[in-house]
Amino acid sequence: MQLTLQQALDVLQQHRLKLTHQRLTLLSYLNDHRDHYLNTTQIDDYMRQRFPNMSHNTVYKNIRKLKQLGIVEERFADNHQQIKYQCDFTNPLHGHFICQNCGKVTELKTNLTELIQRDLPDYQINHQQIEIYGICPECQKKLKSANNHPSSLTN
């Protein structure tokens, strides 16, 4: 189940956080890019373009708060923090398929925790981050089409 914008707003209200224009803008931006990880610097740039007086610290503080509340997911790639809107609010221990061509993120629906716990029955799992990389069906079609029409690569 995908976390909707309204669900995120409900979580903020449950934790008595103000629904400021800046927070609403941040959530909308993340929601609009929900199928990709965004570098925090990219998020910071976007927010500071919208709100020139907003400090870097305020942007990062809001990102940290959204992560603590489970509204966003975090990963580190190429020594950069990356954030995306939570795929599945009811199952935070899930994995992703990430397209190496377009960067699209697809949630893995399989309950990976159960599979892992079968192999590690006496272990307590506190966190998992499973990422599978490959090429998504849309990019496969584009690549196949480009290979069949070499002239399209020069455009």
N, C-alpha and C positions, 0 to 999 in steps of 0.2 A: 504494500500500500504506500503510495507516495504521500509525503507530507504536503498538505495544501498550505497556501499562504494564510488562510484563516486559522488552520491548526497552529501555525507558528505564532500568530497573533494571540491566540488563546493561551499558549504556553507562556508568552511574555506577560500577559495579564495575570495568569495564575501565580507568577513569581513577582508580581507587583512592580513590573518594570514599565515605565512610561512608553507609550506608543508615539514616540517623537517622529517628526517628519524625516529626520535622518535615518532612524531605525527602519521606518517603513520603506524608504528608498533603498536601503541596503538589502532588506528582505526581498523586495521586488526585483532588484538586480540579480540576486542569487537565484531566485525562483525562475527568472527568465533564462538563466544559464544552468538550469538544474541538471542537465545531462553532461556537464563538463566540469572538471576541476579548474579553478581560476587561481592564479598566483595572487597572494595577498597584496603584492605591489600593484597588480592590475586593479584589484578592488579598491585599494587606497587611492589610486589615480582617478578612478571613476567617481568616488565619493568626494574627493577634493575638487574635482571639476564642478560638481553639482553644488558643493558647499565650500567655497574658497576659504572661509574662516575656520573650517574644521581642522583640528590637528591630527597628525598621524597617530598620536597616542589614542585619541578618541576612536578612530577607525579600528585600530587593533584591539582596543579594549572591548568594543562591541563584538568583534569577531570572536574573541575569547569567551565572552558571555554566551554567545549563540552556540559555541562548541560545548560549553559546560551544560547548557540546557538540552543538548542533543538535537538542535535544529540544523546544525551543519556538521559535515564530516570533514576530517582533516587528514592530510597525508603530506609527506615530504618527498619531493622528487627534484633531482639536480640541485640539492642543497637549498631548495625554496619551499616554504610552507605553501600548500595549496588547499583551497577550501571549496566545497560544493554543498549545495542544499541537500539535506538528508533524503536518501531514497526511501527508507522504510523506517518510519518512526516507531513502529511496534517491534522491529527486529534490528537493533543497531549492530548486532554481530552478523553481518552479511558480507559477501564478497562482491567484487566487480569484474566485469570484462571491460577492458579499456582498448579502444581501437588505436593502433599505432599510426594510423594514417590521419584520421580526423580528430582524435582525442575524445570521441563520444564515450560516455560511461554508461554501461548497462548493468543493472543490479542482477546478481545471481540469486535466484529464488530458492535454491536448495539450502536447507538448513545445515550449514557447514559445521556449526558447533556440535551438533549431534554426531556427525561423521568423525570429527576430530576427537571427541570424547570417547568414542569407541576404541580409538587407538591409544588414548591416554586416560584410562578410566580413573586413575587415582590422582589426577592433576586438576588443579583449579585454574580455569581459563578466565583471565580478567580482561583481556583485549585480544582481538585478532584483526589482521588486515590482510585479506587475501585478494590479490589482483592477478588476473589472467590477461595476458596481452595477445593481440592478434589483429586481424582485419575484419571489420564489421561487414555485413552483407551489402550495405549500400556502397561502401568503398570498393568491395570486390567487384561489383557491377561496373563501377566507374573505371576501375583499373582494367578490367576485361575489355570494356568498350574502347578505352584509350589504346590498348594493345592491338585491337582490331582495326583501329583508325589512327595510324601514326600521325597523320596531319593535325589531329586535334591536340596533340601535345605541344605544338608550337604556338597555339593561340593563347 
